Amino acid sequence: MSLDAMIEAVGDILLTVTGVGTKVHKYQRWGADEAAFKALFVDGDKILGWTITREASSSVDYTGGTSRDSHLLVVRGYMGLQDAANTEKTFQNLLEAIRATFQPNRRLKVAGISHAHTSDRMQVRVVDHRMFGSAGGYLVHYAELTLRAEEMVS
């Protein structure tokens, strides 16, 4: 288990959620121009993308040389806002589907392999509207989901 393996697993699990799309980035991504932005965050004909990063880590030492590292992982989501299409409800339901997918998978298992000693229930820290894109020209739904995942280190 390692931080990198945890982030990879979170991305792989996220990709299994219906409606998440294919633009799941396992690190922070930013498009410097319109073409780069679209390549990173436009899925089909709509803005829909995710990034995963570590925000913080802490450690606890145990006697015998073992430690527990706890990593706060942040999943940021962006989805194009269309008021008439009620995308607010779609986005909120998608966030709950993501949380439901992670709920029973506290060891971040992918293909039968655990990538965390344990993890907490996924939290929704922020749901908001933002201007997004290379020139800040797109109104999107924005969310920050947090997941505290732990690994034992010898």
C-alpha positions as CSV (number, residue, x, y, z in Angstrom):
1,M,0.0,0.0,0.0
2,S,1.2,3.5,-0.8
3,L,-0.3,7.0,-1.4
4,D,0.1,6.5,-5.1
5,A,-1.6,3.1,-5.0
6,M,-4.5,4.7,-3.0
7,I,-5.0,7.5,-5.5
8,E,-4.9,5.0,-8.4
9,A,-7.5,2.9,-6.7
10,V,-9.8,5.8,-6.0
11,G,-9.6,6.7,-9.7
12,D,-10.3,3.2,-10.8
13,I,-13.3,2.9,-8.4
14,L,-14.6,6.3,-9.5
15,L,-14.6,5.1,-13.1
16,T,-17.0,2.3,-12.2
17,V,-19.7,4.7,-11.2
18,T,-22.4,5.2,-13.8
19,G,-22.5,8.8,-15.0
20,V,-19.0,9.7,-13.9
21,G,-17.8,9.6,-17.5
22,T,-14.2,8.9,-18.7
23,K,-12.3,12.1,-17.7
24,V,-10.9,10.9,-14.3
25,H,-7.5,12.3,-13.7
26,K,-5.4,10.8,-10.9
27,Y,-3.7,14.2,-10.2
28,Q,-4.5,17.9,-10.5
29,R,-5.0,18.9,-14.1
30,W,-5.3,22.4,-15.6
31,G,-5.7,23.4,-19.3
32,A,-3.7,26.5,-20.2
33,D,-5.8,27.1,-23.4
34,E,-9.2,26.2,-24.8
35,A,-8.0,23.0,-26.6
36,A,-6.2,21.7,-23.6
37,F,-9.2,22.4,-21.3
38,K,-11.6,20.6,-23.6
39,A,-9.2,17.6,-23.9
40,L,-9.1,17.3,-20.1
41,F,-12.6,18.1,-19.1
42,V,-15.1,17.7,-21.9
43,D,-16.5,14.2,-22.1
44,G,-18.6,13.7,-25.3
45,D,-20.5,17.0,-25.6
46,K,-20.5,18.2,-22.0
47,I,-18.1,19.3,-19.3
48,L,-17.6,16.4,-16.9
49,G,-14.3,15.7,-15.3
50,W,-12.6,14.7,-12.0
51,T,-9.2,15.1,-10.4
52,I,-7.8,13.3,-7.4
53,T,-5.0,14.5,-5.1
54,R,-3.7,14.4,-1.6
55,E,-4.4,17.4,0.5
56,A,-2.8,16.4,3.8
57,S,-1.2,13.5,5.6
58,S,-0.5,12.6,9.2
59,S,1.4,9.8,10.9
60,V,1.2,7.9,14.2
61,D,4.1,5.8,15.4
62,Y,3.7,2.6,17.3
63,T,6.2,0.7,19.4
64,G,8.1,-1.9,17.3
65,G,8.7,0.5,14.4
66,T,5.3,0.4,12.7
67,S,3.5,3.6,11.8
68,R,0.1,4.4,10.4
69,D,-0.1,7.1,7.7
70,S,-3.4,8.8,7.2
71,H,-3.9,10.6,3.9
72,L,-6.8,13.0,3.2
73,L,-7.6,12.5,-0.5
74,V,-9.7,15.1,-2.4
75,V,-11.8,14.3,-5.4
76,R,-12.8,17.4,-7.3
77,G,-15.7,17.2,-9.7
78,Y,-16.8,19.5,-12.5
79,M,-20.0,19.2,-14.5
80,G,-21.5,21.7,-16.9
81,L,-24.4,23.6,-15.5
82,Q,-27.7,23.8,-17.4
83,D,-30.4,25.3,-15.3
84,A,-33.3,24.3,-17.7
85,A,-32.1,20.7,-17.6
86,N,-32.0,20.6,-13.8
87,T,-28.3,19.5,-13.8
88,E,-28.2,20.5,-10.1
89,K,-30.3,17.4,-9.3
90,T,-28.2,15.2,-11.7
91,F,-25.0,16.4,-10.1
92,Q,-26.2,15.8,-6.5
93,N,-27.4,12.3,-7.4
94,L,-24.1,11.6,-9.0
95,L,-22.2,12.6,-5.9
96,E,-24.4,10.3,-3.8
97,A,-23.8,7.4,-6.3
98,I,-20.1,8.0,-5.8
99,R,-20.4,7.9,-2.0
100,A,-22.5,4.8,-2.2
101,T,-19.9,3.0,-4.4
102,F,-17.1,3.8,-1.9
103,Q,-19.2,3.0,1.2
104,P,-18.7,-0.8,1.2
105,N,-15.2,-0.6,-0.2
106,R,-13.3,0.7,2.8
107,R,-10.0,-1.0,1.8
108,L,-10.1,0.5,-1.7
109,K,-10.1,-2.9,-3.3
110,V,-9.6,-3.1,-7.1
111,A,-9.4,-6.5,-8.8
112,G,-9.4,-8.1,-5.4
113,I,-6.3,-6.2,-4.1
114,S,-6.6,-3.9,-1.1
115,H,-4.9,-0.5,-1.5
116,A,-5.7,0.9,1.9
117,H,-5.6,-0.6,5.4
118,T,-8.9,1.2,6.0
119,S,-10.7,4.4,4.9
120,D,-13.5,6.5,6.3
121,R,-16.8,7.2,4.7
122,M,-16.5,9.6,1.8
123,Q,-17.5,13.1,2.7
124,V,-19.0,15.9,0.6
125,R,-17.0,19.0,1.7
126,V,-18.1,21.5,-1.0
127,V,-20.9,21.7,-3.5
128,D,-21.0,25.0,-5.4
129,H,-21.1,26.7,-8.8
130,R,-17.9,28.0,-10.3
131,M,-16.6,29.6,-13.5
132,F,-14.3,27.1,-15.0
133,G,-12.1,26.7,-18.1
134,S,-9.0,28.2,-19.6
135,A,-10.6,31.7,-19.7
136,G,-13.0,31.0,-16.8
137,G,-15.8,31.0,-19.4
138,Y,-17.9,28.0,-18.3
139,L,-20.4,27.8,-15.5
140,V,-20.1,24.5,-13.8
141,H,-21.3,22.5,-10.8
142,Y,-18.2,22.0,-8.6
143,A,-17.7,19.5,-5.7
144,E,-15.0,18.4,-3.4
145,L,-15.3,14.9,-2.0
146,T,-12.9,13.9,0.7
147,L,-11.8,10.5,1.7
148,R,-9.4,9.7,4.6
149,A,-7.4,6.5,3.8
150,E,-4.8,4.9,6.0
151,E,-1.9,2.6,5.4
152,M,0.4,0.8,7.8
153,V,4.1,1.5,7.3
154,S,6.9,-0.7,8.6
